[in-house]
Amino acid sequence: MIRVHHLNESRSQRILWLLEELETPYEIVPYARDAETRLAPPTLKTVHPLGKSPVIEDGAVVIAESGAAVEYLAAREAHGRLGVDPADPAWPEYIGWLHYAEGSAMLPLMLNLYVGRLGEAGAPLHPRIEGEIANHAGFIEASLKGRSFFVGERLTGADIQMSFVAEVLRAFGKLAAFPAFDAWLDRMHRREAWTKALERGGPYALGR
C-alpha cells in the first residue's frame, strides 16, 4: 500500500487528492507544523534527508518531490488514467505543466512569503516579486480561458500539480484578479475526491 508522509497545510494535500481520484488505497503518516515557526517537524528527516513533505513510499520506492510523486502515481496506478501517454500529442503540454508548477510558478510566490517576513527591509524587492507573480498568473489565466482543465478535456496530473499554485495565490488574495484560474480552482474544490482528501488530510485552509 502507498504511504503518504503528510504535513498539514502543505503540498502533500494534492497527493491525497490524486490518490482519491485514482481510488487507490493509501495510508497517511501525519505530521504537524510547529505552531510558531510553521516549519515541518524534525521527524520528517527520518523519512527523507530534506525533511520535506510530501514523501510517498511504495515498497522500497521513496519519492520526495511532489511533481515526481504525481507523475509516478499517475503512470503506475489505474493504468495511467490521470497521466498522458508519451505517444499522445498532448504529452509535451502535460509534462510542461507538471514541471512548470514548482520549477517556475511557485518561485515568486515563495519569495513573496519569505520577503514579506522581512518587513521594511524587504520593501525594495516587492515590485519585482509582484511583477513576476502577475506575469505567471497572467500566463496561466490565458492558458485556461475557454478550457475546463489544463490538458485536454479531462482531469490529469497537471491539474493536481497546478492546484497548489492556485491555492497559494488565493491565500495571498491575488487569485480573484484572474477569473479563469479562480473558477478552475472552485471547480476542483467541488470534486468528490477533493472533499474526501480534505476529510482524510485534516485542516487545510490555503484556498478557502
N, C-alpha and C positions, 0 to 999 in steps of 0.2 A: 504493500500500500504506500502511496505517496505521503510523505510527511512534509508539512509546511511549518517552518520556524517563523512564526508570525508575530510581528511587532505592531502594537496598536498605533493607529493614526499614521500609517506608513504605506509605502509602495506595495507591501505584501497583500493588501486588501484586494488588489486586482488579480493576484494569483488565485485567491479564494474564489473570486468571481469566475475566472476562467475554468476552474475545476467544477464549479457548479454548472456552468454552461455545458461542459463535457459530460456531466453526470458521472464523474469519476470519483470513487470513494477516496477519501483522504483523511489524514489525522492532523490536527493542529497542535503544535507545541507553542503555547503563548508566552509572550514577553511583554513587559510594560515599560514605557519610557520613565525616566526619572522626572518627578513632578516639577522640579526646579530647573534642571538643565535641559530637559526634553531629549536627552541622549538615550541611546539604547543601553540596556544593562550589560556589564562586562561578561555575563554568562554566554552571550551570543558568540563570543570569541572561542568558546569551546567547540562550536559547530563549524565556524569558518574564521580564519585569522583576521579578517577585516571587521568582524563583529557587526555586520550589517544585516538587514532583513529586506526582502525575503531570502531565505535559503530553502531549497527543496532537496529532499533526499528520496531517491528511488533506488532502493537496494544500496549498492556500492556507489552509485552516482550521486554526487553532491554539486549543486549549481547555485551560485550566489547572485548572479546578475538577473534582474527581473526580465530583461529582454530575452536573454538566453533561456530562462525558465519558460517564458511564453512560447518561444519557438520550439523548444524541446517538447513541451507538453502537447502543443497543437499538432506536432508531427507524430508523436508517439501514441497519443490517446485517440480513441474514436476514429481511427483511420484518417487522421488529418482533417477532421471535419471543420475545424476553425483555422486551419492553415491554408496555404495556397501552394499547389504543386509547382515545382520549378519549370515544368513544361507549359504552364498556364501563362498567357501574355500578361496577366496581372501580377505575376510574381515579383518583378522588379519594383513595382509600386508598393507591394506588400512588405518586402524586405526593407524598402526605403523608410516607411513609416515606423517599422519596428526599431530601426537604428536611430532614426531622427528624434524620437521621443526623449531619449536620455542623452544622445550624442550632441544635440543642438538645442532643442526646445527647452529643456529643463535648466540649462546653464544660466540664462539671465534671471530665471525665477529663483534659483538658489542664491544667486548674487544679491537679488533683491532682499531675500530673507536675511542673509548674513550681514550685508552692508547696512541694512535697516537697524541692526543692533548696535551700530557704531555711533548713532546719534548724529550730532553736527559734524563729527569727523568724516562721516561717510557722505555728506551732502554733495560734494563735487562729483561723485560718481553716479548720483541718481539720474541725471538727464540721459547719460549714455545707457544705463540699465533700462530705463523706461523706454527709450527708443528701440532697444533690442527686443524687449517684450512685445511692443506694438508691432515690430517687424515680423516676428514669428507668429503672433496671434493673427495678424492680417493674412499671412500666407496660409495658415490653417483654415481661416474663415473662407478665403477664396476657394480653397480646395474642397470644402464641404458644401458650398452652395449648390442646391439642386440635388444633393445626394443624402441618402439615409445613413450610409456607412462610409468608412474611409476607403475601402476597396470593394468594388463591385456592388452587388445588391444583397449582400448578406453580412452578418457579423463575422469578423475574423479576429485573429490575434492582434491585428493592427489597431482595432478599436479598443481591445483590452489594454494594450500598451499605451495608447494615447490618452486613456482616461485620466491618468494621474496629472497630466499637463492641464487638462480642463479643471480638475479638482483644485489644483493649486491656484490657477487663475481666478477661480470663483472665490476661494478663500481670501485672496488679496483684493477682492471687489472689482476685478477687471474683466471678468468674462462677459458680463451683460453688454459690453460695448461691441461684442462680436456675436450677433444673434444666431447665426447658423451653428456656431460652435456651442453656444449656450443651449440651444434647443436640442442639439445632439446629445449633450450630457443629460438633459432631462429625460430623453428617450431611453438612454442607457439605464438610468435610475428606475425606470418603470419596468424593467425586465425582471421576470420572476427569479432568475438566477442571481441577479444583483441583490435582491431582497434577501434571498436565502444566505448569500455570502455575508451580508451585514449581520444577520442573526447569529451566524457562527463566529464571525470575527470580532464581534464586540464593538464598542463605541468607535465611530468614525465620522467625524463632523466636518471634514475638509470641504466637501462640496455642497453642504446642506446648511 
